[in-house]
């Protein structure tokens, strides 16, 4: 099987940057079987469930990460920086190589179907991200989620 042409020299590390428009075009070209918005909605939901299951398996079957959850406490008179330091993710440890690969694969599939949904709705993923960034920049700490 022939390998696709690459702008990289042999042995060079792959580029870490992907052009979102190119990614969206690639998704559009590959999206054949699930082009219906209803199919995409169910595939997006399924990919989200698979991603959550991969994280759960990293916790319950592999054990490379653990969850130690408790109520979040927020300083009442501190700054935003103080609040950021006070909150926790409740995750300890790090994904092992195998779990990282599985989570990345499932996350990639989820991004594929999310991008496909944007495509069939006539949205550009880059525009959506740019709009969200402007929203965060405009609202600053008042837009906390």
TALINQUI-V337456 format. One record per backbone hydrogen bond with DSSP energy under -0.5 kcal/mol. NH is the residue of the N-H (numbers start at 1). CO is the residue of the C=O. If there is no record, write none. Layout:
BEGIN
nh = {NH & NH}
co = {CO & CO}
END
This chain:
BEGIN
nh = {12 & 20 & 23 & 24 & 25 & 26 & 27 & 28 & 29 & 30 & 31 & 32 & 35 & 40 & 41 & 42 & 43 & 44 & 45 & 46 & 47 & 48 & 49 & 50 & 51 & 52 & 53 & 54 & 55 & 56 & 57 & 58 & 59 & 60 & 61 & 62 & 63 & 64 & 65 & 66 & 68 & 68 & 83 & 84 & 85 & 86 & 87 & 92 & 94 & 100 & 101 & 102 & 103 & 104 & 105 & 106 & 107 & 108 & 109 & 110 & 111 & 112 & 113 & 114 & 115 & 116 & 117 & 118 & 119 & 120 & 121 & 122 & 123 & 125 & 128 & 129 & 130 & 131 & 132 & 133 & 134 & 135 & 136 & 137 & 138 & 139 & 140 & 142 & 143 & 144}
co = {9 & 18 & 19 & 20 & 21 & 22 & 23 & 24 & 25 & 26 & 27 & 30 & 32 & 36 & 37 & 38 & 39 & 40 & 41 & 42 & 43 & 44 & 45 & 46 & 47 & 48 & 49 & 50 & 51 & 52 & 53 & 54 & 55 & 56 & 57 & 57 & 58 & 58 & 58 & 92 & 66 & 90 & 79 & 80 & 81 & 82 & 83 & 66 & 64 & 96 & 97 & 98 & 99 & 100 & 101 & 102 & 103 & 104 & 105 & 106 & 107 & 108 & 109 & 110 & 111 & 112 & 113 & 114 & 115 & 116 & 117 & 119 & 118 & 123 & 124 & 125 & 126 & 127 & 128 & 129 & 130 & 131 & 132 & 133 & 134 & 135 & 136 & 139 & 140 & 141}
END
